């Protein structure tokens, strides 16, 4: 997220009276008549131009959109901005997923949809971005200013003269909402929304009345001052010192302490500080599954992914047998805890959140930034390599999959053996919800290899849009997406947009005939889906326009040939490889995880 926030370090937005915007604040300026256009110094001094400039200034080069009659004029102004590229998506849900994927790589993303029918369609993707702490600017083209307060019934609504239904739906999944239907306040509302998204690292909602983007106004009359923000307040010095002292005393008396990185390292911008601490103290270093890719896996003391019973080999044994563990930015939910089955004890844990530290069963310290805390703690810990030495002592390298017989049906573990060999600093992995979660967790990421998946929200189908957005944000990397057939059926359309954009991603479509992750939680006939001719579908979408190559593989020989083609002759081409596997061919981790999650889901009600 350095691209966006690296620019924002000196002063408040100018030409507005913006202070520190409240979290979850809602601002709506309503008027029954449009604001009369005041004399402006330039006919280009418009709301639409200002918004376009602001997006470029915070690091957004591409916006993902679906046109609708309420946002068309706004889109005209956005595409007129030389630094902004409009990516038209096939539906609003995928536009939101693409903005999510873009924000993961670029630090901020943006999507533009139309009122209510578009807004409620994109809502699910915005909720996912909220759960993953991603700053996504969701822009909606709203009703004409003359229609507010008139008791009129508008299209794209539920048939009531109250137009606030969309706003009410966005309130729980955005940290700020701005309804812009008055030009006098437009500058302040837009700047406040954008600054709040960046400060809180959460999505925001901006609704802009359809008749406002092209009207000049004095608040936009000069070239917008480059957008920048004051840094977050420093940690409370006394609290920081007390927290470091208590933590150092706790950890320095431990025999075999360990460190575990969590997903909130990203929002706290503390990944480097966490690695500095690991370098200084020598502890065994691991990550929670949703933090994979945030820390270098080539670190000399890295021991893998800690995920309870489905951890990578020998990692759980070391973490859970430790007499002290420091968790930085964790999220403990039923999925990450494998149905609440982690063998951890609160009295052994230091929990470091982005602005708070909790020491075992003892004191808690607030107003402390994670980055400051980790850097200060690194100077106070005694070096202790015992846990890593224990790991190294018991570690046995992963076994290789059984050798395939000629033309034997392809096994999933063989597929991922070959995907592992494709990874480099020039690639990134997108793992879809499902068994790809578990198979991709076992991939060993080379230095610089990107990795993303959506664990907290776990929305099936997320990866297609996320692949589009991520690849658009980092064109120097080749994205390798691992997607199940059930997930792909949710959002397949925007392969079209990948082709229009000339992307060169590789999608491995893993066809096992259904929702396998659901099968392992609770099976039923609803988990079986209609089989598609997936390569035929993508060929039809391609329709001779753009660079596209598809193939279907059934055995290892065909897979090897397909990968050689995709990384050789077709290296500058979008590649779609459909992999046919048995419906019961799953990772052992999914089998274990599914049974534990099923047990948690089926707990009987507590006695009344």
N, C-alpha and C positions, 0 to 999 in steps of 0.2 A: 504494500500500500504506500510505498515511498513516493510514487509519482505524484499523487494528489497532494499529500500532506507536506511533501518537501517544499512546495511552493508557498505554503501558508504559515508564515512565521513572524510577521512583523506588526501588522496593524489591522484595525477593523475595516469592513467594507466602507468605502467612501460614498458620498452622495446619499447617505441614509443615516438614520438615527438608531443603529442596531446595537443593542447591548448584548448581554448574555441571554440567549433565548431559552425559555423554559423547556425542560424535557416534557414530551407528550403535550406540548401546548397547542392550542388550536386558535387560529386567527382567521376570521371571516369578515370581510368588509362588503356589505351589501348596499345596493342602491337601486331604486326603481328606474332610474334614468342613467344613461351613460354619462361619464364625465366629459364636459365640453372640451374638445382638444384645445389646449392652450398653445400660444405661439412658441415654437421651438426653433432653435438655431439651425436645425437641419431636418429635412424630411425623413432622414434615416434614423433619427433619434427615437426609435420605437421600442416598445416592450419586447417584441420578438427578437430584435437585434440584440438588445441587452441580454436576454436569456441565452441566446446563442453564444455571445461573447463570454458570459460567465461559465458556461459549460466547457468551453475551450480552455479558459484560464485555470480551471481546477484539474485539467488533465483528460477531459473527455474528447476524443477525436471521432467517436462513432456513437450515434443514437439509434436505438432499435425501435421501430415504429410500426403501427398499423393505422392507415388513414381512416378517417371517419368525418362526417360533415362538420363536426364541431372543432376539429383540429387542423383542417386543411390550410387555413391562412397562417397558422403558427408554423406548420411544416414548411411553408414557402419561405418563411424568414429563417428557419433553421438551416435549410439547404442552401440558402444564399450566403451563409457564413463560410468563407474559404477554408477555415480550419476544422470544419465539422462535416462528417460524412453520414448520410442517412441510410440506414440498413432496413429496408422494408421486409418485415417478417410475415409469415403465413397466418399467424394468429397472435393474439395478445399474450397468451400464456407463454409461448415461446419467446416473445419479445422480452418479457420479464425474466425468464430463465437466462436469456442471452445477456441482459444487463447484469444479472447475478454473476455469470461466468466472467464477464468483462471486468467487474469490480474486483474479483479475486486476483486478477493479474495486474490491473491498472491502478487499483486503489479506490475507484469510484466508477459507477456506471449510470446510464440514463435510458429511459424508455418513454415513448410518447404514444398515448392511446386516446380514444374518444370517450365521451361522457357515458357513464353507467354500463352500457353494454360492453364497452372496452375496459372500463375501470374494474368492473366486477370480474371480468375474465382474467385480467392480469393480477388480481388480488392474491391468488394462491402463490404466485411466484414472489410477490412482495413479502408475503408472510414468511416464505422460506428464507429470503434475504435478511429479514428481521431476526430470525432464529439463529442465523449464522453471522450476525454482526457485520453486515455489508452495507456500505453507504450507496444506495441506489436512489436516484432522483426520478420519481414517477410523476410524469407530467400528463395531465388530462386536459383536453380541450373541453371547456364547459359551455353552458347555455349563454345566450346573448344577455347582456346586462339588463336589457329592457324587460326580460321575462321574470326576473326575481321579484317576488312580492306581488305578482299580478293575478294570482289564482288561475293561471293558464296551465293547461295540460300539454306537456311536451312529449315528442317521440323519444325513444331511448330511456324512458323512465318507467316506473311501475304504475303509472296512471294517476299519480297524485300531484297536486300543485306544489308540494313541498319537495325541493330538489336535494335534500340533504342525505338521502339514503346512502349514496356512494361515500360521502364524507364520513358518515357514522361507521361504515364498514372498514374504512381505512384507519380510523383512530387507533384500534388496538395493535396494528401491525406497522405503524410508522411513528417516528419520534416527534414529528412536527407536521401540521397540516395548514396549508395556506390556500384560501379561496380568493382568487384575484378577480374581482369584478368592479374595481374602481382604480383608475389609473393613478390617482394621487398617492395611493399606498402600495402600488405594484412593486416599485423598486425595493422598498424595505421588506415586503413580504418575500419576494424572490430571494434576496440576499440572505435574509434570516433563515429561510428554509434550507438553502444550500449550505450555509455555515453550520447549521444544526446537524445536518447529515454527516458532515465531516467531523465535527466535534464528538458526536455521539456514536459514530460508525454504525448508523442505522438508516433504513430508508426514510424518505420524506415524500409527502404528497403535495403536489402543486396543481390546482385547478385554475385554468385561465379562460375567461369568457371569450367566446369565439370572435367577438367583434372588437377586441382590444389589441391584438398583436401588431396591427399595421398602423395604429394611430400614434403620431409623434406626441411627445410630452416633455416638458422642461426637465423633469428629473433624469431623463435619458439624453439630454442635449449635448453632453460632451462625451468624448471617448471614455468608456468606462475605465476607472482606475483599476489596475491589476488587483485581483481579488486576493486577499490575504487575511490570516487570522492570528490573533494573539496565541502564543503557546498555552497549553494547559498550565494551570497553577502548579508550582513546585510542591513537592511533598512537605507536609508539616515536619519541620526539622526535629523537634523533640519527639514526635511520634515515630519518625523514621529511625532515630537512634534507639529508642526503646524497643521497637520491633526487631531491629537487627541484633541488639544485645540479647533479647530473649530467645530469638531463633538460633543465634550462634551458640548460646549456652546449651540449648536443647540438642543441637546437631553435633556439637563437638564432644559430647559425652556418649554419643551413639557408637556402637561397634561396627555396624555395617549399613550406613545410611545410603539411600538412593535418591535420584531425581526423576520426576516424571513431568514432561511438558504437555500442556493441554491446549485446546483450541483458542482460548482467549489470549494466548501469547500474541496472536495476530492483531487483535484490536488494541492491545496494550503496547504494541510496537516494541516488544521486549524479547524477540527471538535472539538477537545478537547478545543481549545482556545475559540471557539464560545460558548461552554457549560459553560466554566469558566466565560465568560462575562454574560451569562444568569443568572448564580448563583449569580453574584455580583450585577446586576442591578434590578433583579426581574421582568423584562419585560415579557409580554406574548410571548411565543416562538412557532413558527410554521415553516414548511418547504414547499418549492416548491415541486411539485410532483416528479420531477426528482432527488430530494435530499432525498426522503424517504429512510430510513435505515441508513442514515449518522449520524443522531442524535438520542439520546435515547428518545423513546416515553413515557417512564415512568418518565420523568422529571416533577417535581411538577408544572411547569408553561407551559407545552406543551399543545397547543390548537388544533393541527391537521395539515392538509395539506391545504395550501393556493393555490387555483387554480381558482380564480375568481368565476364565477357563478357555478362551479362544485366542490367547496371546500367541505371539510368535514364540518359537521354541526356546524354553528355559528362561524366558523373560518374567513370566508370572511367578515362577518359583523364587527368583531373586527378589522381586519387588515385595511379594507378600511375606517373605521370610525376614525382610529387613526389620531392624528395630527402630528405624526412623525413615520417613519418606517425605520429601518436599514435592508437592504438586503445585505447579505454576499454571494458573488459568484453566483449571479443570471444569468440565461439565459432567456431572454424574446424573444420568437418567437411566431408565430401564434398559435402553439399548446398550449404552456404553458400560453399564454395570452387569450386562448379561443376565437380565431378569433379577437384579438386586442380589447377585451372588458373589460380589467381590469379597475376598478375604482380607479386608483392610480394617484397621482399628483406629478410631478417632484419636485415641491418646498417643498414637505414634505419628500423627500427620501434622505437617505444616501446610496450610492451604493459603496460597498467595493468589489473590484476585487482582484485577487491574488497579483497584484503589484500596485494597484492604488485605490485612494479614491476620490469620488466626493460628495460634500456636497450640496445637494439641487440645487438651481439655482446659488450657489456661487462658491467658489474656487474648483479646482481639484488638487490633490497631487499625484505625481508619485514616483517611486523608493521606494515604501513602501510595505513590505511583509505583507500579510493579517494576518498571525499568530502574528507578532510583534504588529500590529495595534490593534487587538482585545484584546491582553493581556494588552497593555498599556491603552486602553480605559476602561478596567474593573476597573482600579484604579481611574478613574476620573469621573465616572457617579454616580449621586445620585440615591439611590434606589427608584424605582417607580413601584408599583404593580397594579396601577389603571386599566390598560387594562386587566390584568388577572382577577382582581376582577369583572370587568364588564362581562367578559366571563363566569366566574363561576356563576354570578348572573342570566344570561339569558339561561345558558346551560340546555338542556333537553336531557337525555340519549337517544341513538338510540332505536327506537322501534324494537321489534322482528318481524320476518316474520310471516305472518299468518300461523296458524297451518295447517299442511297438513291433508287432509282426507286420509283414508287408500287407498294405491295404486294410489293416485293422481299423475299425471305427475309431475316430479320434476321441481321445479322452481330454477332459478339461485341464488336468494337471500338465499334460503335454503341451497344450496350447499356451499356457502361461510360462512354461519353460522357454518357449520361443519368443514370447513377448518380452520376457526378461532380457533376452539378448538384443532386443531392438532399442533398449533405453540408453540415452546419453544426455549430456547437458543441452542438447538441441531438441529434446523431446519433452512432452508433458503428458501425464496420464489423467484421464477423466474416468472415474469409476461410478457406474450407475448403481442405484439402490438395488440390492439383490445379492446373488452369490458373488458378483464382481467385487463387492465390498471386501469379502474375505480373501478372494484370490489376489486382488490387487494389494491388499495389506502385506502380503508375503513378498511382493516385489522389492528388490533392493535398489533404492534410487541412487543413481550416480550423482555426484556433485552438480548442482544446477538443474537437475531434472524436476520439472514441475509436477505437482500432484494435487488433485482436488476431488472431493466428494461431499455430498450433503448428508451428514449423519443425523443432526438434531431434528430436521424436518422430515427427511427421508421420503421425498416426493418422487414416486415412480414416474419416469419420463423426463426428469430434470436434466439429464445429461445431454440430450440432443440440443436444446437451447444453450446450455452451458458450454458445450463444445463450440457452437457457433460464436458465442461471445468471447470465450477465452482465446480461441484461435485468431479472432479479429483483433484482439488487444495485443497479442504477441506473435506477429507474423514470422518472426525469426525462429520460432519453435514449431515442430510438427506435433500436433496433438494426436494421441492414441487413445481412442475412447472404447471402453469395454461395456457393451450394452446388451441386456437380455431382450429376447423377442417380445415379451409382454410389455416391457418399458418402452421399447421402440414404437409399438403400436399406438402409444399415447400421443406421441409428438413427432412422428416421422416427417411431417410436411416440410420442416425447415432444413432438411437436407437440400431442398430447393434453394434456400438462401445461401447455404454454404457454397453451392455451385455458382450462384450469381456473383458471390464475392471472390471467387477464384481461390478458395481455401484448399489446402492440401492435406487435410486431416485424414487419418486412417480410422475407420470404424470397424471394430470386430463385433459383428452381430451374432451373439451366442444363442442359437436356436435350439431350445430344449422343450418347446411345446407348451409353455405355460408360465405361471407365476411361481417359480420354484421356491423363492423365499417364503411365500405364503404357505406353500405345501408343507414346508418343514415346521411352520408354526401351527397350522391347523389345515388339514387337507379336506378337499371337497371338490365336487364337479365344477364349481365356479373358478377353480384355478387352472382349468384347461382352456386354452384359447384356440381360435381358428388359425390354422397355419396359413401364412402368406408366402407367395413367391417373392422374398425380400429383395433379391438381386433384380428380379424383373420389375419390382416397384421402383427401385432406385434408377434403373435404366429408363423407365417411363418418365420419371421426374427429370432426369438428365435431358432427354428429348433432343439430343444432338447439340445442346448449347452448354459450353463450358467443358472443362476437363474432368472426366469421370471414368473410373475403371471399377468394375465389379467382378466378383467371382464367388463361387460356392465351393467349400472344401468339406471333405468327408473323412480324410485320413491324414496322417502326418506328412506323407509325401506331397500331397496337394497343398498342405499348409506351408511347407518349406518353399515350394515353388511360388505360392501366392505372396509370401513375405519378400522373397527375392525380387519379384516383379514390383511390388509396392514401394520398396526401398531403392530400387534400381531404375529400371526403365520408366516407371510411373512415379518417381519421387516428387515431381512437381504437379501432381494430380491428386484430386480427391479419390480415395480408395475405399471401397466398401467390400469387406470380406465376410461373407456369411459362413458361420462355422456350425456344422450340424453335429450335435452331441446327444447322448442318451438322456431321456427325461429324468432319470435318477442319478445322473452323474453330477454330484455336488461335492464341494469341499467338506472335509471332516469338521471344519470350524462352523460351517452353517448348520450341520446336523446337531452339534452340541449347543450352539447358540439358539437355534430354533426351539429345541426342547426346553431350554431354560426360560426363554421368553414366553413360550406357551404355558409353562407352569405359572409364571407370574401373572399372565392374562387371565388364567382360569381360577385364581384364588377365590374361594367363596366369600360372600359378604361377611363382614364382622358382625358378631352378635349385637342385636339392638339392646 
